[in-house]
Amino acid sequence: MWLAILLAIVISFIGGAVIERVIIRPVERSSPLVIVIVTIGMFLAINSLTQLQFGSGQQALPSFYPQHTWRPGGNRNPLQRIAMTVARRQLARMGSPAAASAKKPR
């Protein structure tokens, strides 16, 4: 799974660089409206290609964390819940804009 994540990052970087050089760079000196129109057109094209590849329905993804449950003192704590709690506390400690939602879980 980690290899797939790294591969996705590399492919996204290369794809972004190619799009910038081939599509954005030629219209760089044009009106800002032209750049906006080209960007919206690229969004629509990429979105349509993604729908052709994967369909427009909802897709279920497997959990990123293993299905391991930690049971200290008889309490059931899935690893995913522990990781999310740690992430919320780190965001709250950093004072980021997301900290407001991290301090008051629903």
Secondary structure, DSSP 8 states (H G I E B T S, - for coil): -HHHHHHHHHHHHHHHHHHIIIIIGGGTTS-HHHHHHHHHHHHHHHHHHHHHHH-SS------SS-S-EE-GGG--EEHHHHHHHHHHHHHHHHT-TTHHHHHS--
